[in-house]
């Protein structure tokens, strides 16, 4: 059991806006975390507690307020 973190830096940020960290395990939605970013640049993160039974491939999609993809990060949880 432990935590996974997704850190994001947005630079530049023109105006206050929402972004999302969308967490998937084996391509199944686990969490959709709403984050506010503000000018002129902003660093933010989300985290998720991962249980012993949740090993395997994970992905975090970083999306803008309209749901458009910014970046996708993949990782795997193992022993």
C-alpha positions, 0 to 999 in steps of 0.5 A: 500500500502506498501513494502515487503522485502526479506533478504538473507545471504549467508555464505560462498560464494566461488566466485562471483555469481548471485542469484535470488529472484523470487516473486510470488502472488497466484503462479503467477510470479510477479518479478524476481530480480537478485542479485550479491553475493561476497566472503567471505559472503554476505547479500542482499535483494530485495523489492516489492511494494504491492498494496492494491489490492494484498492481499493474499498468496505470496512466494519468491523463492531464486534460484542459478544462474542455477535456482536451489532452495535454499529456499522458503519463504511464507507470506500472506498480509492481512488487 
